[in-house]
Amino acid sequence: MSKTVQARLDERSAQDLALLRNEGRSDSEAIRVALHEAAEARRRKSSLRLEAAAAAADPDDRAEALRVRQELDALAVAWAGPE
């Protein structure tokens, strides 16, 4: 069952809708696409946030990150050369 939604668009939203309509979509199609894309972006951010939290809580991951950071710091000093 589909649901009808009404919205008042500000100038930027109207321009964004026009951009999607210029791709040959109807208002309804354009809004559905925008909703799907926005929701997917939020899902990805959420997933990355969870992955980062898991890595931060893992002592092995943290030790590896520290090792890599120290290695890169040593390379940066050698690259900069004497002052």
Beta strands, then each sheet from edge to edge (+ up, - down):
end
